């Protein structure tokens, strides 16, 4: 079950970020092609973590590994045993049925801008300045949130909820029914307030190769 959801999430992520992916020796690999992260392996079964960590650790370029899991401590130990660095041990894989998702209005002084295309984009503006933003890709009936960000000067004003509500409103119009996302340790609190549920923990690590 979790493996299927991971694969569905990954299809939305690569669509949102304009990336490509492949299966390499049966493992899911995303072509990120950035100086600090050339490839990102994504585990669809955490039982593969030890073997996959050894593969990623032995690569010659900076590469990352993301492992959705119900046993994060064991995954961290597997990554460290392979010589990898655990960068984010406490992220969360989440989902929500999109019907009835909260869609709050922006606070006074803010305006919402929605752009449509292959990817849905939302910006919350204050005097022409981008105060918060986010992307969402719709693949089939799944909507995957990406890069949900609020500028530091505009935090604690509910703008993250405004961005998510606007993104999901547009995604539902495009036929989406289920939302999927990987949440940071900070972001998970926002999504829980909006009714998202935890699928699993998420551990993210990288090899020891410098950019």
N, C-alpha and C positions, 0 to 999 in steps of 0.2 A: 504493500500500500504506500509506504513512504517513498519507495523508489519511483513509483509512478508519479507521485506528486512532485518529487524533485525534478524529474524530467519535464513535467509540464511547466514548473517554475522557470527552468533554464530556457525553455523556448521563448517565454516572455522576456526574460532578461536580455538574451542576445538580440531580440527584436528591438527592445527599448534602447539598447546601447549600440546597435549597428554592428554586431559581432557575428562571427561564424563559429561552428563547433563541429566536432567529429567524434567517432568512437575509435579509440586507439587501443588495440588489444583488448577490446571489450569495455574499456573505461571511457567515461564521458570527459572530453577535453574541450575547453573553450579557448579560441584564439583571441586573446586580449591584445597582444602586440603593443604593450606599453613598456617603457624602459624598466620599470620596477616589477613588471608582471607580464611575462611573455605569454604564458599559458596558465589557465586555471583548471585543474582537475576537480571534478565534483563526484563525490562518492554517492552512489545510489543504493548502497548497502554497507552499513558501517562495519560489517564483518570483514570487508575488504580493506579496512583502514591500514593495517600493518603492512600488507603487501604494496598498497598504493603509495603509502608514505615512503617506502624504500625507493620506489620508482622515481617519485618527485624529488626526493633528497639527492638522488644520483644525477639529476639532469644538470647541464652545464650553464643554463641561463636562469635568471630569477623567475621562479614558478611558484604557484600557490596551490593549496588544496583546501576545499571546503567539504566538511563532513556533517550532514544532518544525522543526529543520533539521539538515542534515549540513554546513552551512557557516556556523557561528556568527559568524565575523569579518565575512563579507559582510553578514549580516543586521544586525549592530551598525552597520556603516557605512551601510546603507540607512536605518535608524531615525534615526541622527544627521543624515544628509543631509536628512531630512524635517523636522528640528527637534524630534525626540522625544528623551526622556531614556532611556538604557539603564539600567534599574534592576537587573536580574538577568541578566547575560550568560552564566552558567555553570550553569544548571539542566539536568536530564536527564529525558527521557521514557523510561519503563521498563515492562517487562511480565514476567510469569512464569506458567507453567503452575502451577495451584494444587495439583494432586495432589502429596502428599509435602512440602508446605511445612512448615518447622520450626515447632513449637509448644511452646516451652520453658515450663516451670512458673515461676511467679513466685518471686523470692528469698524467704527467710524474712522474715516481718514484712509481707508484701504479699499482698493478695487481689485477685482479678479479678472484675469485675462486667460481665456482658454483657446488653444490652437488645436486644430484637427489635421490629421494626415496619417501617415503610417503609424505614427506614435502620437498619443495625446499629451499635450503639454499644458501645464497650469503655472501661471505666475501671479503672485499677490503683490500689488504695487502700492507704494506710498510716495506720493510726489514724484512719480516716474522712476523711483528706485525699487529694485527687486528686493522685497522683504522676505519672501518665501517662494518656493517653487517645487515642482515635481514632474515626473514623467510616468506614463502608464501605457503598456502595450497590451493589446487585446489579441489573443491567439485562440481561435475557436470560441469557447464559452469561458475562457480564463482571462483574467485581467491581472497583470503583474506590475506592481508599483516599483519605481526605481528613482533613486536620487531625490528623496523627499528631504528638503533642506529649508531651514529658517535662518536668516542672517542673525548674528548674535544680538544686534541692537534691537531686534524685533521679537525676541523670544518671550515666552510666557504670556502671549496674547491670543493663543488659540489658533494661530495661523496654520499650524500643521494640520489641524482638523479641517480648516477651510480648504486647504490644498487637496486633502484626501477626498473630501466630499465632492469637490468640483471634478476631480479626476474620475471618480466612480460614477458620478452622474453621467458623464460623457461615455464612459465605458459601457454602462448599462444600455445607453442608446445604441451602442454598436453591437449589442447582443451578449455582452458578458454576464455571467451569472455567479462566478466564483472568483474571489480575490486570493492571490498568493503573494507572499513577500518574505524576504529575509530581513529581520529587524535587528538593529544594533542594540546594545545593552541600554542605551539612552532612549532609543526610539520605541522600544517595546511597551513602555508605559502609555504612550500616545495611542498605540493600536489597541491595547487592551481597553482603554476608555471608549474606543469606537466600536467595540464588540468583536474584535478579532480574537481568535483562539489559537493556542499553541498546538502545533503539530509535533514538534520535537525541539530539542536543543540543537545548536549549530556551533561547531568548532572550526575555526579558520587558522591555517598555518602556512608558512612558506619555507622554502629551502634556505640554505645559508649563503647563497650566491648573491653578491652585491650587484646592483645595477651597473 
